[in-house]
Structure formats: structure tokens, C-alpha cells
């Protein structure tokens, strides 16, 4: 079943983020604080745009999610103002800081040229048990129905399964620098 995100789902979404954080593979073993990755990649979406957050739920509980920001530049501005400062205090930037802490302190800004046609951004992840059951497509379509102009996603080059999924959903590669950026005009 696909349904709207509820605040009680937050821990499950953070866990899914950890258990799918490397191209569908878990990264739990890489983090001393299991909430760090979720704070960076889930928290601001459900805090600032909960109407664009949906979950997949099966008999065992929440097994996937899709979250989005309708205006990437405004979302990044709000994160700079209202989300990152607390996390920067909680996770200081040290010489050995991991990639996520570095991103919290120095977030990458969206390319202004990209957002002309693809202003929204989206993330979606499914646990292994949910794959191949139609949850991913249903989640993405549910979010797309609420967006207006265009949307983009970032995918690592080695994540061929995700690339295939997004292309199946109609997204096309629009940039291939550090990560692939796939976009869909609505």
C-alpha cells in the first residue's frame, strides 16, 4: 500500500535510508551515529515538504519511501537557514569527517541552469523485500502527480538498477558529471 508520510514513520525512513544508502546496499556499518544519514537525506524533506513524502507499507511495515522538494533552490535556502545550523553544531567538521558531515557543512547547490526545466528534486528508496512488487513506480507516480514543471534525481554511476528504474519511469540523463542527473519534464 502507498500512503502519505506520517511523523511516526520517521525512524523507519531513517532506517531505510541507512539500509539502501549505497546503491541499494546498506551502509549502517559506516556510521557511528545511525541517524546521521537520515538527518541529511530524509529529515529536511519530511520537515519542510511533508505533502511530498509518501511511504510504501507491506505486512511487515514501512518498506520504502519517495520524498521531494518542489523548488530545489528554495528548499536549499530553507535548509541553509533552518536545518543545517543545528546539524553543523551536532556534527562538527573535523579533518577526518565523513562525506555526510562534509555535505552538511558544505552542501552542494543545485545548478541554476538545471532548475529552469527541472526545479523539483526527488529521492526514492525501497528495501529489498519491496523490490519487484510495484511499490517503486507507485511511489514515484504518487509524487509526480503533485509536481508541476519538471523533476530531477541524482544517481551514482554504478547504481545501474536505479538508473534503469528511473529511465523506465520516463526520466532521461541530463548530466553525467560526478553523479548522473536524470530529469523528467512534466
trRosetta pair geometry for C-beta under 8 A, 3 or more apart (Angstrom, degrees):
i j d omega theta_ij theta_ji phi_ij phi_ji
1 56 7.3 149 77 -157 40 55
1 57 5.1 -27 65 64 92 90
1 58 7.6 158 18 -84 73 39
2 54 5.8 20 -176 168 95 123
2 55 7.4 169 -149 86 54 39
2 56 5.7 -30 -95 -98 69 67
2 57 7.9 158 -92 17 22 76
2 135 7.1 158 -73 -145 94 71
2 138 4.8 -146 -44 136 142 117
2 139 5.9 -168 -123 -81 121 61
2 142 5.5 -166 156 -45 142 152
3 54 6.8 170 88 -156 27 82
3 55 6.1 -21 64 62 76 84
3 57 6.3 -14 21 8 112 122
4 50 7.9 62 177 156 102 87
4 51 7.8 -31 -142 -133 117 44
4 53 7.3 73 -169 87 64 69
4 54 6.0 -61 -110 -108 35 72
4 55 7.8 23 122 19 15 83
5 9 5.5 -124 -155 56 73 142
5 13 7.5 14 -132 -57 116 143
5 46 5.7 -123 148 -125 155 107
5 50 5.9 -128 78 -160 119 82
5 53 3.6 -16 -5 115 146 107
5 54 6.1 -110 -34 -84 82 20
5 55 5.6 109 -92 -23 65 99
5 65 7.2 51 -88 -138 109 112
5 67 7.6 37 -51 -93 148 94
6 9 5.1 108 60 -11 70 103
7 10 6.0 -11 -172 -27 52 111
7 46 7.7 138 -104 158 58 123
9 12 5.2 -64 -166 46 65 114
9 13 5.7 64 138 -26 91 103
9 55 5.5 -127 -155 -51 154 156
9 62 5.5 114 -144 -73 102 158
9 65 7.8 137 151 -91 130 124
10 13 5.8 -58 -149 36 31 109
10 14 6.4 31 156 -18 67 105
10 38 7.9 108 174 167 79 136
10 42 7.6 144 -152 129 71 125
10 43 7.8 52 -153 -103 111 70
10 46 6.5 -177 -103 101 90 161
11 14 5.7 -53 -148 37 33 112
11 15 6.3 34 153 -19 65 105
12 15 5.6 -54 -149 37 32 113
12 16 6.4 33 153 -20 66 104
12 55 7.5 54 100 -139 128 142
12 61 6.3 -144 -120 151 140 116
12 62 3.9 88 144 62 150 133
13 16 5.6 -50 -145 36 34 111
13 17 6.4 41 152 -24 64 103
13 38 6.6 119 110 -139 80 117
13 42 4.9 156 136 -162 115 149
13 46 7.0 128 70 -42 167 146
13 55 7.2 -104 -76 -97 101 113
13 62 7.0 -57 -57 140 64 147
13 65 5.1 34 -121 -36 100 160
13 67 8.0 70 -158 -42 138 129
14 17 5.6 -50 -151 31 32 117
14 18 6.7 30 151 -16 63 104
14 34 7.4 96 145 137 112 85
14 35 5.9 -15 -169 -127 144 65
14 37 7.4 131 -162 80 75 81
14 38 3.0 -14 -126 -88 86 165
14 39 7.8 33 -120 -36 115 56
14 42 5.9 -143 -83 52 61 149
14 43 7.9 35 -86 -57 102 86
15 18 5.7 -56 -152 38 34 110
15 19 6.0 20 156 -11 69 113
15 34 7.9 16 -99 162 65 119
15 38 7.8 6 -23 -66 32 137
16 19 5.7 -62 -138 46 31 104
16 20 5.9 0 168 6 68 117
16 62 7.1 -94 -40 125 131 101
16 63 7.5 131 -101 -172 127 26
16 64 6.6 157 -153 -107 151 32
16 65 6.2 138 81 6 152 107
16 125 5.4 148 146 104 107 119
16 126 7.7 -41 -164 -134 123 14
16 127 5.9 -96 -124 -54 94 90
17 20 6.7 -76 -138 51 19 90
17 21 6.0 51 158 -73 60 98
17 37 5.2 -178 131 121 114 107
17 38 4.7 147 51 -86 147 76
17 41 5.5 155 -149 80 134 119
17 42 5.3 -113 -56 -34 145 124
17 125 6.5 133 -94 43 49 161
18 21 5.7 -25 -140 -22 25 125
18 26 6.4 25 139 -152 70 84
18 27 6.1 -123 -163 63 59 77
18 28 4.8 67 162 -80 116 80
18 31 7.1 -99 -127 32 111 139
18 34 5.9 -2 -93 -164 158 87
18 37 5.5 136 -84 58 72 138
18 38 6.9 -45 -38 -41 91 97
19 26 4.6 -29 -141 -101 49 97
19 28 6.6 11 -80 -40 61 111
19 127 6.2 10 108 -111 134 89
20 24 5.3 -25 -150 -127 83 35
20 25 7.4 91 -143 40 36 18
20 26 7.1 -11 -49 -84 26 52
20 125 4.3 151 86 -167 153 122
20 126 7.1 119 -98 61 154 33
20 127 6.9 -120 -55 -90 115 46
21 25 7.6 -64 63 84 56 57
21 26 6.8 46 31 -154 88 33
21 27 3.8 -70 75 15 124 125
21 37 5.6 -41 -104 -168 145 155
22 25 4.5 -43 78 69 96 94
22 26 7.2 -11 28 81 100 15
22 27 5.0 120 -24 -62 106 107
23 156 5.9 -85 -70 61 100 126
23 158 6.0 -63 -79 100 154 92
23 159 3.8 -154 -123 -97 97 96
23 161 7.3 112 179 39 89 104
23 162 6.7 -125 -141 -6 68 121
24 125 8.0 177 -100 -147 58 89
24 128 7.5 95 178 -78 102 80
24 159 7.0 137 -7 -140 94 103
24 161 6.2 -1 -24 67 149 140
24 162 7.1 -170 -40 -46 104 102
26 29 7.3 83 122 1 102 88
27 30 4.7 -38 178 26 86 123
27 31 6.8 67 129 -15 90 104
27 37 6.8 116 84 -72 123 159
28 31 6.6 -79 -158 39 35 99
28 34 6.3 8 -143 -121 86 103
30 98 7.3 124 157 -139 102 149
31 34 5.8 126 101 -94 120 41
31 36 5.4 -158 -154 42 130 121
31 37 6.2 -104 -66 -24 158 104
31 98 7.6 -115 -101 44 73 170
31 100 7.8 3 -102 27 115 147
33 36 4.5 95 87 -34 104 104
33 91 7.7 -127 40 -91 152 111
34 37 7.8 -46 -175 24 43 98
35 38 5.5 -69 -161 51 54 111
35 39 5.6 62 144 -33 84 104
36 39 5.7 -55 -149 30 28 114
36 40 6.6 16 159 -11 63 108
36 91 6.6 97 -125 -87 109 147
36 100 5.6 108 146 111 110 146
36 101 7.4 -39 -164 -62 131 80
37 40 6.0 -64 -154 40 31 106
37 41 5.9 -18 167 19 70 116
37 100 5.9 -97 -95 -109 63 157
38 41 6.5 -77 -125 55 26 81
38 42 4.5 -32 -159 35 73 121
38 43 6.1 94 141 -37 73 91
39 42 7.6 -12 -46 51 11 79
39 43 4.8 4 -141 -8 40 145
39 87 5.7 151 151 -110 129 127
39 104 7.9 12 113 -96 109 130
40 43 7.3 56 -2 27 14 108
40 87 7.4 130 -78 -167 74 160
40 100 5.1 -146 -10 -164 163 102
40 103 6.1 75 -158 91 137 122
40 104 5.9 -98 -102 -71 108 95
41 123 6.5 170 176 -151 97 173
42 45 6.1 -77 -165 39 38 109
42 46 6.2 11 160 -5 79 112
42 65 7.5 49 -127 96 114 156
42 67 6.5 139 -137 -3 65 161
42 123 7.8 -118 -90 87 64 143
43 46 6.5 -72 -147 43 25 96
43 47 5.8 17 164 -15 67 117
43 83 7.0 147 112 -151 109 119
44 47 5.6 -61 -138 43 31 111
44 48 5.6 -1 174 6 71 118
44 75 7.3 111 141 -179 121 96
44 78 7.6 144 -167 103 115 101
44 79 5.1 4 -135 -100 156 103
44 83 4.6 2 -96 -115 111 163
45 48 6.8 -70 -131 49 17 88
45 49 5.7 -51 -165 55 59 98
45 52 7.1 -96 -175 88 96 100
45 53 5.9 129 134 -80 101 112
45 67 3.7 72 144 164 152 133
45 68 7.0 103 -149 37 120 15
45 69 6.3 -111 -114 -55 84 87
45 123 7.2 -123 -52 35 161 115
46 49 7.7 -67 -95 67 16 57
46 50 5.4 50 -165 -99 57 79
46 53 4.8 55 -101 -82 77 169
46 67 6.5 -73 -54 -121 74 134
47 50 7.4 29 -101 -53 3 93
47 83 7.0 147 70 -97 146 112
48 69 7.2 17 95 -113 118 102
48 75 6.6 139 109 -134 146 82
48 78 5.6 119 -128 120 149 146
48 79 7.7 -91 -21 -65 155 73
48 82 7.6 125 -82 83 117 131
48 83 7.6 -68 -36 -55 124 127
49 52 4.4 -13 146 34 112 112
49 53 6.8 132 105 -30 74 93
49 67 7.4 121 84 -175 105 88
49 68 6.7 -90 119 90 143 57
49 69 5.4 171 -2 -108 155 59
49 70 6.6 171 -132 -5 141 87
49 75 7.2 -33 -27 -108 129 115
50 53 5.3 -56 -148 26 46 119
51 146 6.9 -166 139 -173 95 150
52 67 6.4 86 116 -164 85 53
52 68 4.1 -94 161 62 128 89
52 69 7.0 165 80 -78 152 25
52 70 6.4 -169 -59 -45 152 88
52 143 5.8 68 -165 -140 80 96
52 146 5.9 -163 -103 100 81 138
52 147 7.6 68 -124 -65 123 89
53 65 6.9 -10 -168 -170 82 111
53 66 7.5 179 -144 91 42 51
53 67 4.6 5 -108 -110 83 87
53 68 7.7 -163 -69 23 53 61
54 65 6.7 159 86 -153 48 63
54 66 5.3 -1 57 55 95 90
54 67 7.8 -176 25 -75 57 50
54 139 5.5 178 95 -144 116 80
54 142 5.0 35 -33 103 176 138
54 143 6.2 -140 13 -59 122 88
55 62 4.9 -44 -178 -137 134 108
55 64 6.7 146 -162 84 59 52
55 65 5.0 -27 -104 -98 68 80
55 139 7.8 -14 -149 -115 10 116
56 62 7.1 110 76 -158 50 60
56 63 5.3 -62 100 68 99 82
56 64 3.8 14 36 56 119 102
56 65 7.1 -135 12 -64 77 36
56 126 6.7 3 43 -114 144 97
56 130 5.7 107 107 -153 140 143
56 135 3.8 53 -134 -162 156 122
56 136 7.9 -45 -42 -60 152 39
56 138 7.1 106 -97 77 109 113
56 139 5.7 -73 -47 -63 104 118
57 61 6.4 -69 -146 172 86 28
57 62 5.3 -41 -97 -93 83 51
57 63 6.6 134 -118 11 28 84
58 61 7.2 -6 60 47 65 29
58 63 5.1 10 9 -6 105 140
58 129 7.2 -123 44 124 154 112
58 130 6.6 -162 -22 -97 129 90
58 133 7.7 19 -84 117 130 165
58 135 8.0 -69 -51 -76 103 140
60 63 6.8 72 73 -66 99 114
60 129 7.0 -2 45 114 144 158
62 65 7.3 21 177 -58 114 95
63 126 6.5 28 137 -158 82 76
63 127 4.7 -94 -164 34 78 114
63 129 5.9 -92 -146 79 134 99
63 130 3.9 151 135 -58 121 127
63 135 6.9 -47 92 -160 107 173
64 124 7.2 26 176 -178 104 83
64 125 6.2 -158 -144 101 74 50
64 126 3.7 -11 -102 -107 125 72
64 127 6.3 -127 -63 9 75 70
64 130 4.8 -147 -32 112 119 165
64 135 5.1 119 41 139 150 131
64 136 6.8 -103 -176 -80 157 63
64 139 6.1 -113 125 -49 116 153
65 123 7.9 18 106 106 95 88
65 124 6.8 -156 100 -138 51 56
65 125 6.2 9 51 53 80 79
65 139 6.9 149 176 -152 19 144
66 122 6.4 -2 -174 -173 95 108
66 123 7.1 175 -149 90 51 48
66 124 4.0 -8 -102 -100 85 98
66 139 3.8 147 -13 155 123 109
66 140 5.6 -175 -113 -78 156 50
66 142 6.9 138 60 64 135 101
66 143 4.9 -118 126 -27 126 136
67 122 7.1 164 87 -152 43 60
67 123 5.3 -5 57 57 89 93
67 124 7.7 172 19 -78 56 54
67 143 7.7 171 -132 -106 6 142
68 120 5.7 17 178 176 117 112
68 121 6.5 173 -151 89 71 45
68 122 4.2 -22 -98 -99 98 79
68 123 7.5 179 -78 20 52 60
68 143 5.0 126 -12 -172 133 129
68 146 7.8 155 63 81 137 110
68 147 6.6 -74 143 -69 156 121
68 151 6.8 -40 -142 -136 131 130
69 72 5.8 107 96 -93 118 51
69 74 7.9 -168 168 74 112 82
69 75 3.6 19 -174 -80 147 160
69 120 6.4 178 88 -151 52 67
69 121 5.3 9 48 51 95 89
70 75 7.8 143 46 -49 51 118
70 119 7.2 18 155 114 54 104
70 120 5.0 -35 -139 -102 36 104
70 146 7.8 -93 -87 128 113 90
70 147 6.1 -175 -120 -120 84 80
70 148 7.3 49 -160 13 110 96
71 74 4.0 30 106 27 120 115
71 75 6.1 159 85 -21 62 88
71 115 7.9 68 -161 -165 60 126
71 119 5.5 -21 -121 160 56 116
71 120 7.1 -32 -57 -86 28 61
72 75 5.5 -58 -143 38 28 115
72 76 6.2 28 159 -19 65 106
72 110 4.3 45 137 -20 134 166
72 115 5.3 -132 50 -103 118 124
72 119 5.9 -157 9 -180 91 54
72 120 6.7 155 -40 -134 88 15
72 121 4.8 81 -93 -18 109 111
72 152 7.8 -14 -55 45 147 107
73 76 5.9 -53 -148 36 29 109
73 77 6.5 32 152 -19 63 105
73 109 8.0 41 -118 -169 72 97
73 110 6.2 -111 -71 56 67 121
73 112 7.5 47 -84 -106 130 73
73 115 5.8 101 -31 165 104 175
73 119 7.5 -60 5 -152 92 91
74 77 5.6 -52 -149 35 33 114
74 78 6.4 33 153 -18 65 104
75 78 5.8 -55 -149 37 30 109
75 79 6.4 32 151 -20 64 104
75 121 7.3 -124 56 35 154 113
76 79 5.5 -49 -146 35 34 113
76 80 6.4 38 153 -21 64 102
76 107 6.8 -176 -149 121 100 137
76 109 5.9 105 172 -128 160 74
76 110 6.4 -156 -31 1 145 98
77 80 5.7 -53 -152 34 32 113
77 81 6.4 19 154 -10 65 111
78 81 5.7 -62 -145 45 33 106
78 82 5.4 -28 177 30 73 115
78 83 7.0 59 127 -9 73 106
79 82 7.0 -77 -115 58 18 72
79 83 4.2 -45 -143 44 63 126
79 84 5.5 67 154 -26 80 98
79 107 6.8 63 112 -40 132 175
80 83 7.7 15 -11 45 16 84
80 84 5.8 -14 -117 27 34 129
80 107 7.3 -129 -78 41 85 134
81 85 7.7 -22 172 -15 22 117
82 85 7.6 -49 -135 21 10 107
83 86 7.2 -78 -176 35 31 100
83 87 6.8 8 150 -3 68 119
84 87 5.5 -71 -148 48 41 108
84 88 5.7 46 158 -30 78 105
84 104 5.8 163 -140 -172 91 73
84 105 7.8 149 -175 -90 117 28
84 107 6.6 -108 -88 -25 145 127
85 88 5.7 -53 -145 31 28 113
85 89 6.8 27 156 -16 61 103
86 89 5.8 -57 -157 35 33 111
86 90 6.2 26 150 -14 67 111
87 90 5.4 -57 -140 44 36 110
87 91 5.7 -12 171 25 74 107
87 104 4.9 -111 122 -160 123 134
88 91 6.9 -69 -124 63 21 73
88 92 7.4 59 171 -104 58 43
88 93 7.4 -20 -152 -26 85 96
88 104 6.0 -177 -77 139 68 105
88 105 5.7 108 -119 -96 101 74
89 92 7.5 -1 -160 -70 24 75
91 97 7.6 104 159 -141 96 116
91 101 4.8 -136 152 -120 121 100
91 104 6.0 64 76 66 127 158
92 97 7.8 -129 108 -86 54 125
92 101 7.9 13 86 -169 28 127
93 97 5.3 -60 -146 -31 54 160
93 101 6.3 163 -101 148 61 104
93 102 7.0 89 -128 -101 102 54
93 105 4.4 35 -68 -68 128 166
94 97 4.9 136 50 -49 67 89
94 101 7.8 -3 26 130 77 151
97 101 3.9 -112 -176 90 112 131
97 102 5.5 142 109 -54 115 78
97 105 7.6 31 132 6 165 135
98 101 5.3 95 56 12 68 101
98 102 7.1 -127 105 -4 36 93
99 102 5.5 -56 -149 38 32 115
99 103 6.4 35 153 -21 66 104
100 103 5.6 -51 -149 34 33 112
100 104 6.6 38 150 -23 64 101
101 104 5.6 -48 -150 30 35 115
101 105 6.6 23 155 -8 65 107
102 105 6.0 -64 -150 44 31 103
102 106 6.0 -31 170 39 70 103
103 106 6.8 -81 -126 69 23 64
103 107 5.8 55 175 -102 69 60
103 108 7.1 -44 -137 -5 90 86
104 107 7.0 11 -129 -60 16 89
110 114 6.0 -114 172 69 93 123
110 115 5.5 76 130 -48 129 118
110 121 7.1 -135 -93 -54 136 132
111 114 4.0 84 74 -3 101 111
111 115 7.1 172 85 -10 57 83
111 175 7.5 124 18 -65 155 165
112 115 6.1 -59 -147 37 35 106
112 116 7.4 54 154 -38 62 90
113 116 6.1 -36 -166 2 38 115
114 117 7.4 -87 -177 49 38 82
114 118 5.6 -51 167 59 78 107
114 152 6.2 -20 171 -27 117 164
114 174 7.1 121 -129 118 93 131
114 175 7.0 -51 -95 -21 119 139
114 181 6.8 -57 -131 158 139 155
114 183 7.6 -161 -163 -76 92 137
115 118 6.3 -88 -112 77 34 60
115 119 4.6 65 -168 -108 85 61
116 119 7.6 85 -58 -62 2 86
117 149 7.4 -154 -171 148 35 106
117 150 5.0 3 150 39 61 165
117 183 6.9 63 109 166 105 151
117 185 6.2 -50 175 -94 100 103
118 149 7.7 -167 -108 111 23 95
118 150 4.0 -86 -99 123 52 113
118 151 5.9 -22 -160 96 86 4
118 152 4.0 73 151 -39 137 103
118 174 7.0 169 -16 45 151 168
118 183 4.2 -85 -89 -137 148 124
118 184 7.6 100 -119 46 107 42
118 185 7.3 -92 -80 -81 79 63
119 149 5.5 46 22 66 110 129
119 150 6.4 100 15 62 65 80
119 151 7.9 -43 65 -89 50 47
120 147 4.8 -63 -16 -140 170 130
120 148 7.9 133 -34 38 127 65
120 149 7.2 152 -9 56 99 83
120 150 6.7 -178 29 96 89 41
120 151 4.0 -38 82 -103 106 82
120 152 7.3 156 85 18 56 62
121 151 6.7 155 -93 -161 17 78
121 152 5.7 -31 -106 69 71 77
121 153 7.0 127 -161 -91 69 45
121 154 7.8 3 -155 -11 113 92
122 140 7.3 87 156 -131 150 84
122 143 6.0 122 -126 126 128 151
122 151 5.3 32 -14 175 115 127
122 152 7.6 169 21 80 81 31
122 153 5.3 -48 69 -81 85 96
123 153 7.1 139 -89 -134 43 96
124 136 6.3 108 145 -148 133 81
124 139 5.6 139 -138 108 123 130
124 140 5.8 -49 -60 -73 161 91
124 143 7.9 -143 -73 8 113 146
124 153 7.8 -40 14 -121 91 140
126 130 4.2 -125 -172 85 108 119
126 131 5.4 137 109 -69 131 73
126 135 5.8 128 -116 92 131 122
126 136 5.4 -80 -31 -72 139 95
126 139 7.9 -175 -69 7 103 148
127 130 5.1 88 59 6 74 105
127 131 7.7 -128 98 -23 41 85
128 131 5.8 -46 -155 9 39 116
130 133 5.8 -97 -170 37 51 123
130 135 4.7 -46 175 39 109 154
130 136 7.6 126 129 -44 104 80
131 135 7.8 -88 -88 45 27 109
131 136 7.2 26 -120 -29 63 122
134 137 5.8 -59 -160 47 59 108
134 138 5.7 58 146 -23 83 112
135 138 5.7 -65 -146 42 29 110
135 139 6.0 31 159 -23 68 107
136 139 5.9 -56 -149 33 27 110
136 140 6.4 19 158 -12 64 109
136 165 6.0 -57 146 -160 149 132
137 140 5.9 -58 -145 40 30 107
137 141 6.1 28 159 -17 67 109
137 168 7.7 -72 -90 114 111 113
137 169 6.5 -173 -120 -94 79 99
138 141 5.9 -55 -142 39 28 109
138 142 6.3 34 156 -25 62 107
139 142 5.8 -58 -154 31 28 114
139 143 6.8 19 154 -12 64 105
140 143 5.9 -58 -153 38 33 106
140 144 6.1 34 152 -22 68 109
140 169 5.4 -38 118 -135 155 149
141 144 5.5 -53 -140 37 33 114
141 145 6.5 44 157 -29 64 99
141 169 7.9 -145 -59 -144 76 107
142 145 6.1 -49 -158 22 27 114
142 146 7.6 11 149 -7 56 108
143 146 6.0 -71 -164 39 39 106
143 147 6.7 31 147 -22 74 110
144 147 5.7 -60 -145 33 40 110
144 151 6.9 -118 -109 12 80 148
144 184 7.4 -38 -120 102 124 142
144 186 6.6 -180 -169 -104 91 122
147 150 7.9 -101 145 59 123 5
147 151 5.4 18 154 -56 168 120
147 186 5.8 171 105 -34 96 164
148 186 6.3 168 143 87 19 136
149 185 7.4 -51 157 -150 57 69
149 186 6.0 111 119 49 10 102
150 183 6.1 22 170 -179 113 108
150 184 6.4 -179 -154 92 74 47
150 185 4.5 -33 -101 -113 110 54
150 186 5.6 -165 -82 7 43 81
151 183 6.9 169 88 -149 41 66
151 184 5.5 -6 57 57 86 92
151 186 6.9 54 -6 -33 92 114
152 174 6.9 -84 -118 44 116 134
152 181 5.5 3 -176 -177 123 98
152 182 6.6 158 -154 82 69 42
152 183 4.4 -30 -96 -95 85 85
152 184 7.8 173 -83 18 42 63
153 166 5.8 -138 61 -119 141 143
153 171 6.5 -27 28 -138 113 162
153 181 7.3 163 79 -153 40 54
153 182 5.3 -13 58 59 91 93
153 183 7.8 177 18 -80 64 41
154 179 4.7 46 -172 116 98 142
154 180 7.1 144 -158 78 50 53
154 181 5.8 -25 -98 -99 67 71
155 159 5.3 -123 -180 71 95 122
155 162 4.9 -171 -139 112 124 122
155 163 5.5 159 125 -75 152 74
155 166 6.5 -137 -41 0 146 147
155 179 6.3 158 69 175 31 102
155 180 4.7 -26 67 66 88 105
155 181 7.9 162 22 -88 73 24
155 182 6.3 16 7 -3 119 113
156 159 4.7 90 65 -6 86 109
156 162 7.9 70 43 53 72 137
156 179 5.6 -63 -92 -127 45 96
156 180 7.4 58 144 17 4 89
157 176 7.6 78 -94 -163 104 92
157 179 7.0 -144 -32 -136 73 47
157 180 6.0 124 -85 -29 60 100
159 162 4.2 3 141 29 116 116
159 163 6.2 137 99 -22 73 87
160 163 5.4 -52 -143 37 37 115
160 164 6.2 40 157 -20 67 104
161 164 5.9 -58 -153 37 28 111
161 165 6.5 31 150 -22 63 106
162 165 5.4 -51 -147 34 35 115
162 166 6.3 30 158 -15 68 104
163 166 6.1 -57 -148 39 28 105
163 167 6.2 25 155 -16 64 110
163 180 6.4 36 -105 71 110 162
163 182 7.4 157 -136 -51 68 140
164 167 5.8 -58 -143 40 29 109
164 168 6.2 34 155 -23 64 107
165 168 5.7 -58 -152 34 28 113
165 169 6.6 22 151 -15 64 107
166 169 5.5 -57 -151 38 35 111
166 171 4.1 -40 162 51 94 136
166 182 4.8 102 137 91 141 161
167 170 7.7 130 -176 -8 32 6
167 171 6.0 -87 -84 69 36 76
167 172 7.1 72 -121 -94 79 46
167 182 7.1 -109 -67 -141 67 145
169 184 7.2 -66 119 -71 95 149
170 184 5.3 75 105 -124 96 121
171 182 3.9 66 151 150 122 116
171 183 6.2 151 -152 70 87 14
171 184 4.6 -74 -93 -51 69 99
172 182 6.3 164 78 -155 19 82
172 183 6.4 -35 60 61 71 68
172 184 7.4 122 11 -83 72 59
173 176 5.9 17 -178 -61 124 104
173 180 5.8 -66 -124 -163 102 107
173 181 7.3 100 -156 74 60 51
173 182 5.6 -48 -89 -98 45 76
174 181 5.4 -63 66 103 87 96
174 182 6.6 124 7 -134 86 24
174 183 4.3 11 -14 9 141 117
175 180 7.3 153 88 -161 60 41
175 181 4.0 19 52 40 101 117
176 180 5.3 -4 -115 -109 73 71
176 181 7.4 -132 -66 24 39 71
177 181 7.9 17 26 -7 86 107
